[in-house]
Amino acid sequence: MRLPIDWLVEFVDVPRDAGLVAARLGSCGFAVDSIEGDVVDFEITANRPDCMSVMGLAREAATAFGLDLTRGRRLVPALPSGQTPIKVSVGDAGCGRYALVVMDVSVGPSPAWLASRLTAAGIRPINNIVDVTNYVMLESGHPMHAFDAAKLAGGEIRVRRARPDEVLTTLDNETRKLDDAMIVIADRDRPIAVAGVMGGASSEVSASTTRVALESAWFLPSSVRTTSRRLGLKTEASMRFERGTDQAAPVAALARAVALIAEIGAGQLVGGVTDVFPKPIPPRHVPLRRARIASLLGDTVPDAEISRILKALAFTAVGRPDGWDVEVPSFRVDIAREADLIEEIGRHWGLDRIPATFPALRGLPPPSAPGVARARLIRRRLCGAGVQEANTFTFIEAAAATPFSPADDLVVITNPLSEKFAVLRPSLVPGLIESLTYNRNRQATDVRVFEVGSVFSRARGERTCVGWAISGSRGDHWSHTGSDVTFADTKGLAELVAASFGVAVDVAAADDATWLTRGQRATLLVNGQPAGWIGRLAAISTTEDPVFVGELDLAPLAQAASMTPSTITALPRYPVVVRDLSILIDERLPAADVRGTIRSSAPETLISVREFDRYHGKGVPDGQISLSIRLTFQHPDRTLTDAEVQQVVEAIVHALTTRHQATLRGR
């Protein structure tokens, strides 16, 4: 809201210093976007439509400076009762009030003072009649519109729902298709305006206009908001209507417009005012207690100061033993409860005057949901492993989502901001790939990112997952120097996440994950059920380095963790026995199958199975590899003998030979 200081001074005698006015209102919660000479551009939040006007900001300035409003210097005569020459009918509940006057006018340029003031406020002057409607909108906060009365078919105005496939060419010369979710202003034959958004070109006021119909109405905010989004059309009027205008203001705004048109010699009233107001909203009353003020603000505000603030902001307060009964003015659509009134008092009492104190606790805070603690643990573990957390958009473009989900399973946004935000993400990985690509394009050589968040699908609804994407060097370590990340690294991250739940994760071949490279992709299994996937990304256009990704659903992990009893065991007292095996085996055989065979053929004294070498080349037949495995044995109650260990090793070798046609090397 661009506010010329000279316009503000018409309502309250504040200093003519834009910086001082901006600072004082800024201390009351109004952000200043810019100051240009004697014009202050305030950033008005969506909950304060009353301050999208000179009058609203003047009220705040009067309260902040401790001054009285001086609007009584300019008296606006009331409109005469009676009917207009134009018949008005309201046929939709989305229009709560519709007021209309008719004026004979002489259309021409606006006076210089009016045009310059509109220009300073960011509005382009058009002609004296249209400029007056814009002037009154900026001054009072209530939008208006002028129709050329001669262009209204049947000499009537109807407020109704648009009919299917109706079209309207709006004032910006765009032809727009309407639907029955929209309210229109129509004459006998056709729509002439989209209610609360923009007028139609067919009834536009022009130089040849001699009689106008001035409307001032109240429309349901949700209806205007929906219409504005569907049409992709945002106007000064729609911004005010969709936030909530004053239902008591339409006739007062018309009276000001009629008086201003007469003042500049541009026209005179014909007949009276038509005011269709079927269901006036009763005034709201909110109780305000002294004890509650002290509790929320942490300080005691004097009664006299509370009464001053409420009166200056146009609230009507009636005292009672524990505080006040406050009547809320109709233009304050944001005040609904006691805490809202206390915020008003705090803003103008001065939040900087309130001492810093801890709030009183009346009980223990409720425990966090289990998922919060689990997500926090996963973040801590992955950050400790050198992976950085990313926060990506929940909305992504459909092209990025379809590799990870069938198109008919995507959750599509009805009114997306753009095509880049067309669907809810079916996976965390598209956003992480975009983050990784962004960093790689800015000379980041080693990128490792993860995210814990929600994913969505039609079939499975909303789920919480953890996803990651890694690329570049593994870093220097005593066991290797400067090698790139591999499939084992993304698998290790999956195992790290599962270990946070005290759960083991297995892998199986994943032939359906087409976005991953064949031979380097796998399904993650928890208790034999699919819970996620890992692998190498099949293609990424911005880098030739391999990118490894993965995703795990946290629900199966949490369920498995709840089914796994927590046990505490003493530290082992007896030594371990280690045996190494080297076998020749089919290179296509998954390592998980080898480990499974070893586990199933050994007793519980086998406590660890680890592959420590994989070789293929000279001395190894084609299609096979040499796999070296380290077996660790330990008994909880005694020392194992060599004979016992050798017997188990032979059983393991026999199982590997029988099931996988393995050959023990060194025999």
N, C-alpha and C positions, 0 to 999 in steps of 0.2 A: 504494500500500500504506500504509494508515493504521496507525501503530505507536504504541501507548500505551507510554510510557517505563517504567511499572511492570512491564509484561509483559516488556520487554527485560531489565530488571534481574534477572529470574528466571534468565536465562541467562548474564549477564556483569555484573560489578560496575562498570558505567559510572556517572559522575555523574548524578544525577537532574535534569539540566538539559537540557530539550528543545532549546534553542538551541545549546548546546555539542555535543550529540550530532549535531544536524543539520549543524553546521558541520564537524565532524570527518569524518562520512560524506560530506558534500558535497565535501571535498577529495579523497576517494577516487573521485569520479565519480558520486555519487548525487545527482540533482537533487531539490531540495525544493520541493514544490508549495505547502505551507502549514504553519504551526505554529499549533495551537489548544490553548492551555493546555499540558498534558503529552502531547499527541498530535502526532506529526510525520507529515505525509502525504508520502511519498516517491514520486517518479515513476520507476517501474522500467521500464527498457528491455526490449524484447521478447527480447533475447538472455540475460537473467538471470532465468529463471523460479525459480531457487533462492532469489532474494531476495524473492519474493512470499510471504514467510513471516517470522515472528518469528525462527525459528531461523537462517534465512539472513542476515538483517540483524544478528543477534547475532554470528554468525561474522565478519562484516565489521567490526563495532564492536570485537570483541575484538582483531582484528588491528590496527585503526587506533589503539586506545588502548594496545596492548601488554599486554593482559590475557589471562587464561585463561578458557575457558568453564567455567561452574559447573553444567552440566546434570547432573553426577554426583550433585548433592544430591537429585535426584528419580529413583529407580530405577523403571523400568517392568518388571514381571515379564513373562517370555516367555509366549506363548500355548501351551497344551498341544497336543501333536500329536494327530492323529486326524481324524475326519471330522465334518462338521456334519450335523444331521438333514435338511438340504436338499441334494439332488443338484445338482452343478454340471458343466456341459459347455461347453467353449469350441470353437466351430466356425468361427472366423475369425482369420486371422493378424493382423488389425488390433488384436487384443487380445493383447498379449504376456504379460500376467500377470493373473490374477484370483484374489483371496483373499476368503474369506467366513467370518464367524462368526455364530452364532445366540445371542441373549440373551433371557431372560425379563425383562420390563421393567415398570415402573410409570410411565406417561406423566403428566407434570404440568409445572408451571412450573419453570424453572431457578433455582438459587440466585442471590441478588442479585449476588454477585461475578462469576459467569459471565455473567449477562445484561448487566451494566454494561460488562464488558470487551468483549463482542461489539458492544455499541452504540457504544463508543468507537472500535472498529475499523471501523465502518460497516456492520455486519450486524444485521438486525432479529431479535431473539429470537422463537422460535416455541414450542418445548417442549423439555424437558430432553434428549430423545434427538437431535432434529434439531440442537439447539444444540451438543451435544457434537461432532457430525460437523463442523459449521462451525468450532468452536473448534480442533479438531485440524487442519483444513485451514489455518487461519490460522497456527497454531503451527508445523506441519511443512512446509506448502506442498503437501501431498498431499490432493486432494479425496476425499471418501467419500460414501456414500449409504446411507440406511436404508429398507428395505422392511418393510411389515407382512407378516410371514410367513404369517399366516392367509389373506391374499388372493392367495397364489401358487398358481395352479392346478397340480395334480399334485405339489406339494411339490418343485419343481425350478426351477433357473435355467439358461437357455440363452443363451449369447452368440453371436449370429448376425447375418447381414445382414438388413436389412428386406426384406420381400417387396413386390413392386409393388402400389401402391394401399393398403398398410396405413396405418392412421391411429392416432394416439395423442393423447389429451388430456393435456397436460403439467401440471405443478404450477401454472402460471399460468392454468389453465382455458382454454387455447387448444387447439383441435383441429388437429393438424398432420398433413399428408400426408407419408408417408415414401417413400423409394425405395431401390433396391438398392445405392446408393452409401453408405448409412448403416449403421452398426453399432448394433444395439439389444440391450438386455437384455430377455429374454422369459421367461415361464413356459411351461408346456406349451402354452397356447392362444393367447397374444397378447403383444405387446410391452408392457413395463412401464416402460421408461426408454429415452431416447436416450443411447447410451453416451458418457460424457464431457461431456454437455451439461446434461440436466435429466431428473429422474424423472417418472413418470407419476402422474396423480391417482388411478388405480385402486388403486395399492398404497401410497398415502400413509399415513404414520404419523399416527394421530389419538388422541384421548383414550381411545378404546376399545381401542387396541392393547395386547396383552399379550405378544406375542413379535415380535421384529424380526430381520431378516437384515441385517447390516452388511457392505457390500461395500467393497473397496478394490482398485483395479485400475490397470493401465497400458495406455493406448491409444496407438496410433500418432498422433503429432501431426498429420500431414497429413490423416488420416481425420477427426479431430475438427474441424479447421479447415474442411474442406470441408462437413461436416454443419452446423456453426454458420452458415456463410455461406448455405447453401441454405435453412435454416430461418429465417434472419434473427434468430437467437437467440444472444445473448452473455450468458454467466453467469460467476460467479466460478470455477466448475469448468472451463468451456471455455477461459477465458483461461489457465489453468495447463496444462491438458492439451495445448492446441494449440501452446504454446511448448516443451513437453518436461518431463515430470515424471521423478522418480527411479524407475527400474525396481526398485531395491532397497528402496523405501520402503513398499509396500502392507501387508506384514505388521506392520512396526514401527508404522505409523499405526493399524492395527487394535488392536494391543496397547495403545497409548496411549488409544484411545477406550474399550476395555473397562475399563481401569484407572480412567479418569475417570468412567465411568458407575457403576462400583462405589463410587468415592469419594464421589459425591454421593447414594448410596443409591437409584439409579434402576433397578438391574437386576443380573443375574448371568449368567455365561457358561453355555451349554448345549453340552456336547461340546467338540470341539477346533476347529482351524482347517483349512479346505480351502484349499490353495494350488496353483492350476494355473499352472505356470511351465515351459512346455515347452522354451524356448530362452533360457537366461540369457545376457545380453550379457557377453562377457569384458571384463576391465578394460582400459582404454586406457593405453598407455605412450607418452610424448612425450619425446624427448631435449631437453636444455636445455644449451646451451654458453655458457661465460663470454664467449668472443669475440663471439658473436652478441648477447648482452645488451649489451655495450659498444657494438657497432655500431649497434643499433637505438635504444638510449636515449641514446647520445652521452656516457655516463659509466660509471665503474666502480663497481659496487655490491659491497660486501664480501660474502664467502661466508657469513659468519655471519648477515647480514641477509637474504640470499636464503633460507637454510634456515629462519630464523624465520618469514618471510612464507609460505613454502610450507606449513610445518607448521601454522601458525595457520589457513590456509585449507583444511586437511584434505587437502592433497596429500601423497603419500608419495614422498620423494626419496632415491635411493640414489646416493652419489657415484661418480664415475668420473674418469679423468685430465683430461678436457677440460670437465667440468661435472657433470651429474646425469642420471640416468634417473628420470623423474617418472611415478608412477602417478596417473591422474586419478580423483577420486572420482566415483561414478556420478551424483551430483546436478548435476555441472558439465557440462551438455550443450553448453555454448558453447566448451569447450576442445578443440581438434582439432589444433593445430599449435604449433610452438615460439613463434611470434610471440604467440599467445594467452597463453602462460605469462609471456612478457616483459612483456606489458601488465599482468598481475597484479602483477608485481614493481614496475613503474613506478608503478602507482597507489598502492601502500602505501609504497614508498620515498620518494615525493614528487616529482611531476613538476616542482614549483617548485624543487627542489634541483638539477635537471639544467641544466648551463650551456648557453647558447645557442651552438650551433656549426653550421656548414654541414656537411651530410652529405658523405662522401667520394664522389667520382664515379669510377667505374671505366671509363667510356667515354662517348662522346657520346650524348645522348638521341636516340631515333629521330625522324625528321622527322614532322611532323604530316601527317595525310591531306590530299590536295589539297582536299577539300571544306571543311576547316576554314579554310584560308587564303582560299578563295574567299568563304566566308560572312563572314569578318572584313573582307575588302575591301568587300563589299556594305554591311555595317553602317557602315563608315567613310564610304562615299560618300553613303549616304542620310542619315546623321546630319549630314554636311556640307551637305546640301541642306535642312536644317531639318526633317527628319522624325524623330520620336522612336520609339525601339524599344520594342515591347511584348512581353510574354511571356504568352501565353494558354494555356488548358487544351487538352490534346490530346483529351480527351473532351468531347463536346458533346451536346446533346439532338437527337433525331431530327428534330424539326420545324425546327430551324435548319439541318440538314444537307441535307434533301431538295431545296431549290431548287438546290443545287449538284451534286447527284448523284442518279441514279435510286435508288429505295429498295432494289432488289435488288443494287445495287453497294456499299451501305454495309457497313462492317465493324462488326458488332453486338457489344457487350460481353455476355458470358454472364451475369455477376453484377454489374451496375452498382451503384454506391453509391446512385444515385438516377436518376430519369428525365432529369435535367439532364446526366448523364454516360453516356448510353445507347449512343453510337456513337463510333468514332474519326472525327475530323474529315476530310472529303473535301477541304476547302479551308481556308486560313488566314483567309479573309475573314470568316466568321461570328464568330470570336473577336475580330477587329479591329473589326467593327461594334459588338459589345457593349462593347469598350473605348472606342470613340469615343462611343457613346451615354452611357456612364457619365460621361465627362468633360463632355459637353454638358449633361447634367442637373445638373451642378455648376458652371454658369456659365462653362465654358471655351468661348470663342467660336470660336477657330480651333484645330482639332485635326488633326494629321497624324501618323499612326502606321504603323509597319511591323513585320513579323516575318519572320525566317528560321527555318523549321522543317519538320517532316515532315507530309505529308498521306497519307491511306490510302484505298485502294479495293480491292475484290475482284479487279477485272480487271487493275489495274496495280500492285498491291502498295503498298509504301511509297516515296514520292518526297520529295525535298527541294525546297522552293519558297520564293520570297519573295513576300509579299503586302503590300498597303498599302491604307489608307483615309484620304481627306483631305476636309476640309470647312471652310467658313468663308472668311475673307479671304486673298488672296494676299499681303497686306502692302503697305506703301508702297515704291515704287520710282520712279526718275526717269521710267520709261516709262509708269507708270500709278499710280493712287492708290486704294487701298482696294477694288479689284474682287475679286469672289469667284473661287474656283478654278473651272476649267473642264475640259472634256475634254482640252484641250491639256496641262494640268498632269499628269494621270494618264498621258498618253502620254509626257510628258517624263520621268517617273520610270521608265517602262519602258525608254526609250532610255538613261537614265543607268545602269541596271543592266546592260543589254546592252553598253554602252560599257566597263564595268568588265572585261568579258571580251574586249574588242577585237572585238566582233561587232555587226553591224547588225541591227536588228529592223524588220520591216515590219508593216503592219496590213491587215486584210481585213474585210469585213462579217461580222458574227456574228449570224445570225438565230436560232440555237438558245439563246443566252444569255438566257433569259426573265426572269432576275432583274435584268437591266439594261434601261434605258430604250431603246426603239426609236429609232434614229437617232443614239444616243450610246453605241454599244457596238461593239467590234471584237475580232477574233481577232489575237493576236500571232504572227507568223511568223518563224522563224529558218531560213534556207536553204530557204524555201518550205514548211516543215513547222510545224504548230501547236505553239506552246510556251507559250501562256498567253492571257490576255484582259484587257481594260480596259473601263471604261464608267462610266456614271452609275447608281447604285443605283435600282431602280425604285420602291421605297417604303421608308421608315423612319419608324416611328410617332412617334418622340420628337423630331423636329426637322423644320421645313419647309425648312431649307437643303439644297441639293443635296449629296449625298455621292458622291464618285467613288472607285472601287475598282479594283484590278488584282491580277493574280497571274501569276508567271512560273515555269516549271519550270526548275531550274538545270541539269539533265542535258543538254538540247539545247544550252544555251549553252556548257557545258563541252566538249561534243563539237565544236561549231562552232569554239570557240577552239582546240582541239587540231588542227583541220584548216586553220587560218588561219596561214600562215607569218609569223613575226615578221621584219619588215624595218626597217632603219635607213636613212633617207635624209637627205641634206644639206639644210640650210635653203635655200629658194629664193633665187636671186640676181636673178631678173628680175621686173619689176612685173606686177601683175594688171590685167586689163581688166574693167570692170563694165558690164553692160547691164541695163536694166530693161524689162520687158514688162508691158503691161496688156491682158488679154483678157477678152472676154465668154464665159461658159461655163455649161453646165447646172449648177444649184446642187446637184443630187443626185450629181454626179460626185465620187468620192473624190479627195482631194488626192494620194494615193499614185499613182493612175493617171496624173495629170498629170505628176508628177515622173518616173514610169517612162517616159512617152513622151518627155519632154525628154532624159533620160539616154540612151535607146536611139538617139536621132537626132543625138547630138552626139559628138565625139571625146573623148579623154581630157583634152584641154586644158580641158574644162569641169570645174572642181574643186568648185563649190558651186552648189546650187539652194535658194533660200529664199523663201517667201512672206512678203511684208511688209505686204500690205493686202488686205482682203476687204470689198467694198461691194455693197449692194443697196438700191435705193430709186429716187429720182427720176433719170430718164435711163437706167435699166437695165430691159430688158424683164422681164415676169413670168416666173418660172421660171428666171431666169439670175442670175448674179452677176458682178461685176467683180473679177477676181483679178489682183493685181500681184505679179510674180515678179522676183527679183533673180538674175541669172546672173553668175557670176564665172569668168573664164578666166585660165589661166596656163600657159606652156610652160616645162619645166624647163631648156631649153638656149638659149633666145633670147627676144627680145621679140616678142610677137605684133603683127601689123599690123592696122589697122582693117579692111582688106579681108577678112582671114582671119576675124576675129571676126564681121563682118557676114554673111559667107557661112554661118557656123554658125548665127547667129541666124535667118536666113531659112529654113534647113533645119528648125529647131525650130518656127518658126511654121507652116511647111507641114505638118509632122507633126501639130501640134495641130489645124490646120484640117481635115485629112483624117480623123484618127481620132476627134476629139471635136467636130467642127463648131464649133470656137472661132472667134471674130472678134477680130482685133487692133484695139484701140481707138486712135483718133488717126489712122486712115487716112481 
